Amino acid sequence: MTITFSSKFRKEYKSFPKNVQNQVLDRLELFSKNKNNPQLNNHKLQGEYSGFHSINISGDIRAIYEF
């Protein structure tokens, strides 16, 4: 699986506190091993983001992706 990041994400990631950066890396590793892991709460989005999916990174942070 290849994961690519938008330029907006790369910019925002740099501004995250170190503990949040580590959470992102941990969740991406978990996602790459099993995208349906219950900890990720992987689900389809609707409305404006129809066609995209979302996973939980932390309580306030979500990663939105598409295949």
C-alpha distances in whole Angstrom, upper triangle without the diagonal:
4,7,10,13,16,19,21,19,19,23,23,21,23,26,25,27,25,25,23,21,20,20,17,15,16,15,11,11,12,10,7,9,11,11,14,16,19,19,17,19,16,18,19,21,24,27,26,22,22,19,17,16,17,16,19,19,23,26,26,22,20,16,16,13,13,10
4,7,10,13,16,18,16,16,20,20,18,21,24,23,25,24,24,22,19,19,19,16,14,16,15,11,12,14,11,9,12,14,13,17,18,21,21,18,20,18,19,20,21,24,26,25,21,22,19,16,16,17,16,19,19,22,25,25,21,19,15,15,12,12,10
4,7,10,13,15,12,13,16,17,15,17,20,19,22,21,21,19,16,17,16,13,12,14,13,9,11,13,10,9,12,14,12,16,17,20,19,16,18,16,18,18,19,22,24,22,19,20,17,14,14,14,14,16,15,19,22,22,18,16,12,12,9,10,10
4,7,10,12,10,10,14,15,13,16,19,18,21,21,22,19,16,18,18,14,13,16,15,11,14,16,13,12,16,17,15,19,20,23,22,18,20,18,19,19,19,22,23,21,18,19,17,14,15,15,15,17,17,20,23,22,18,16,12,12,10,10,11
4,6,8,6,7,10,11,10,13,15,15,18,18,19,16,14,16,16,12,13,16,14,12,14,17,14,14,18,19,17,20,21,23,21,18,20,18,19,19,19,21,22,20,17,19,17,14,14,14,15,16,15,18,21,19,15,14,10,10,9,11,13
4,5,5,6,9,10,11,13,15,16,19,20,21,18,16,18,18,15,16,19,17,15,18,20,17,18,21,22,19,22,24,25,23,20,21,19,20,19,18,20,21,18,15,18,17,14,15,15,16,18,16,19,22,19,16,14,11,11,10,12,14
4,5,5,6,9,10,11,13,15,18,19,21,18,16,19,19,16,17,20,19,17,20,22,20,20,24,25,23,26,27,28,26,23,24,23,23,23,21,23,23,20,18,21,20,17,18,18,19,20,18,21,23,20,17,16,14,14,14,15,17
4,6,5,6,8,10,11,13,16,18,20,16,15,18,18,15,17,20,19,17,20,22,20,21,25,25,23,25,26,27,25,22,23,21,22,21,20,21,21,18,16,20,19,17,17,16,17,18,17,19,20,17,14,14,12,12,13,15,18
4,5,5,6,9,10,10,14,15,16,13,12,15,14,11,13,16,15,13,17,19,17,18,21,22,20,22,23,24,21,18,20,19,20,20,18,21,21,19,16,19,19,16,16,14,14,15,13,15,18,15,12,11,9,10,11,14,17
4,6,5,7,9,10,14,14,16,13,11,14,15,12,13,16,16,14,17,19,18,18,22,23,21,24,24,26,23,20,23,21,23,23,22,24,25,22,20,23,22,19,19,17,17,17,15,17,20,18,14,14,12,13,14,17,19
4,6,6,7,9,13,14,16,14,12,16,16,14,15,19,18,17,20,22,21,22,25,26,24,27,27,28,25,23,25,24,25,25,23,26,26,23,21,24,24,21,21,19,19,19,17,18,20,18,15,16,14,15,17,19,22
4,5,5,7,10,12,14,11,10,14,14,12,14,17,16,16,19,21,20,21,24,25,23,25,25,26,23,20,22,21,23,23,21,24,24,21,20,23,23,20,19,17,17,16,14,15,17,14,11,13,12,14,16,19,22
4,5,5,9,10,11,9,7,10,11,9,10,14,14,13,16,18,17,19,22,23,21,23,23,24,21,18,21,20,22,23,22,25,26,23,21,24,24,20,19,17,16,15,12,13,16,14,11,12,11,14,15,19,21
4,6,8,9,12,10,8,12,13,11,13,16,17,16,18,21,21,21,24,26,24,27,26,27,24,22,24,24,26,27,26,28,29,26,24,28,27,24,23,21,20,19,15,16,19,17,14,16,15,17,19,22,24
4,7,9,11,10,9,13,14,13,15,17,18,18,20,22,22,24,26,27,26,28,27,28,24,22,24,25,26,27,26,28,28,26,24,28,28,24,24,21,20,19,15,16,17,15,13,15,16,18,20,24,26
4,6,8,6,6,10,10,10,12,14,15,15,18,20,20,21,24,25,23,25,24,24,21,19,21,22,24,25,24,27,28,26,24,27,27,23,22,19,17,16,12,12,14,12,11,13,14,17,19,23,25
4,6,5,6,9,10,11,13,14,16,17,19,20,21,23,25,26,25,27,25,25,21,20,23,24,26,28,27,30,31,29,27,30,30,26,25,21,19,17,13,12,14,13,12,15,16,20,22,26,28
4,5,5,6,9,10,11,12,14,15,17,18,20,21,23,24,24,26,24,24,21,20,23,24,26,28,28,31,32,31,28,31,31,27,25,22,20,17,14,13,16,15,14,17,17,21,22,26,28
4,5,5,6,9,10,10,12,14,15,16,18,20,21,22,22,24,21,21,18,18,20,22,24,27,27,30,32,30,28,30,30,26,24,21,18,15,11,10,13,13,13,15,16,20,22,25,28
4,5,5,6,9,10,10,12,14,15,16,18,20,21,20,21,20,20,16,15,18,19,21,23,23,26,28,26,24,27,26,23,20,17,15,12,8,8,11,10,9,12,12,16,18,22,24
4,5,5,6,9,10,11,12,14,15,17,19,20,19,21,20,21,17,16,19,19,22,24,24,27,29,27,24,27,26,22,20,18,15,13,10,10,14,13,11,13,12,16,18,21,23
4,5,5,6,9,10,11,12,14,15,17,18,18,20,18,19,16,15,18,19,22,25,25,28,30,29,26,28,28,24,21,18,16,14,10,11,14,15,13,14,14,18,19,22,24
4,5,5,6,8,10,10,12,14,15,16,16,17,15,16,12,12,15,16,19,21,22,25,28,27,24,26,25,21,19,15,12,10,6,7,11,12,10,11,12,15,17,20,22
4,5,5,6,9,10,10,12,14,15,14,16,15,16,13,11,14,15,17,19,20,23,25,24,21,23,22,18,16,13,11,9,6,8,12,12,9,9,9,12,14,17,19
4,6,5,6,9,10,11,13,14,14,17,15,17,14,13,16,16,19,21,22,26,28,27,24,25,24,20,18,16,13,12,9,11,15,16,13,13,11,15,15,18,19
4,6,5,6,9,10,11,12,13,15,13,14,11,11,14,15,19,21,22,26,29,28,25,26,25,21,18,16,12,11,9,11,14,16,13,13,13,16,16,19,20
4,5,5,6,9,10,10,10,12,10,11,9,7,11,11,15,17,19,22,25,24,21,22,21,18,15,12,9,8,6,9,13,14,11,10,10,13,13,16,17
4,5,5,6,9,10,9,12,11,14,12,9,13,12,15,17,19,22,25,24,20,22,20,16,14,12,9,10,9,12,16,16,13,11,9,12,11,14,15
4,5,5,6,9,10,12,11,14,12,11,15,14,18,20,22,26,28,27,24,25,23,20,17,15,12,13,11,14,18,19,16,15,13,15,15,17,17
4,6,5,6,7,9,7,10,9,8,12,12,15,18,20,24,27,27,23,24,22,19,16,14,11,11,11,13,17,18,16,14,13,15,15,17,17
4,5,5,4,8,7,10,10,7,10,9,13,15,17,21,24,24,20,20,18,15,12,11,9,10,10,14,17,18,15,13,11,12,11,13,13
4,6,6,10,10,14,13,11,14,12,16,17,20,23,26,26,22,22,20,17,15,14,12,14,14,17,20,21,18,16,13,14,13,14,13
4,7,9,9,12,12,12,15,13,17,19,22,25,29,28,25,25,22,20,17,16,14,15,15,18,21,23,20,18,16,17,16,17,16
4,5,6,9,10,9,12,10,14,16,19,23,26,26,23,22,20,18,15,14,12,14,15,18,20,22,19,17,15,16,15,16,15
4,6,9,10,8,9,7,10,12,15,19,22,23,19,19,16,14,11,11,9,11,13,16,18,20,17,14,12,13,11,12,12
4,6,8,7,8,6,9,12,15,19,22,23,20,19,17,15,11,11,9,12,14,16,18,20,18,15,14,14,14,14,14
4,5,6,7,8,11,14,17,21,24,25,22,22,20,18,14,13,10,11,12,15,16,19,17,15,14,16,16,17,17
4,5,5,7,10,14,17,20,23,25,22,21,20,18,14,13,10,10,12,13,15,17,16,14,15,16,17,19,19
4,6,8,12,15,17,21,24,25,22,22,21,18,15,12,9,8,9,10,12,14,13,12,13,15,16,19,20
4,5,9,12,14,18,21,21,18,19,18,15,11,9,5,5,7,9,11,13,11,9,10,12,13,15,16
4,6,10,12,15,19,20,17,17,16,14,10,8,6,6,9,11,11,13,12,10,11,12,13,15,17
4,7,10,13,17,18,14,14,13,11,7,6,5,7,10,13,14,15,13,10,10,10,10,12,13
4,7,10,13,15,12,11,11,9,5,6,7,10,13,15,16,16,14,11,11,10,10,11,13
4,7,10,12,9,8,7,6,4,6,9,12,16,18,18,18,16,12,12,9,10,10,11
4,7,8,6,5,7,6,5,7,10,13,16,18,17,16,15,12,11,9,10,10,13
4,6,6,4,7,8,9,10,14,16,19,21,20,19,18,15,15,12,13,13,15
4,5,5,9,10,12,13,17,19,21,23,22,20,19,17,17,14,15,15,17
4,6,9,9,12,13,17,19,21,22,22,20,18,16,15,12,13,13,17
4,6,6,8,10,13,16,18,20,20,18,16,13,12,9,10,10,13
4,6,8,11,15,17,20,22,22,21,19,15,15,11,11,10,12
4,7,10,14,17,20,22,23,22,19,16,14,10,9,7,9
4,7,10,14,16,19,20,18,16,12,10,7,6,5,8
4,7,10,13,16,17,16,14,10,8,6,5,6,9
4,7,9,12,13,12,10,6,6,4,6,9,11
4,6,9,11,11,9,6,5,7,8,11,13
4,6,7,8,6,5,6,9,11,15,17
4,7,8,5,5,7,10,13,16,18
4,6,5,7,10,13,16,19,22
4,6,8,12,15,18,21,24
4,7,10,13,16,20,23
4,7,10,13,17,20
4,6,10,13,16
4,6,10,13
4,7,11
4,7
4
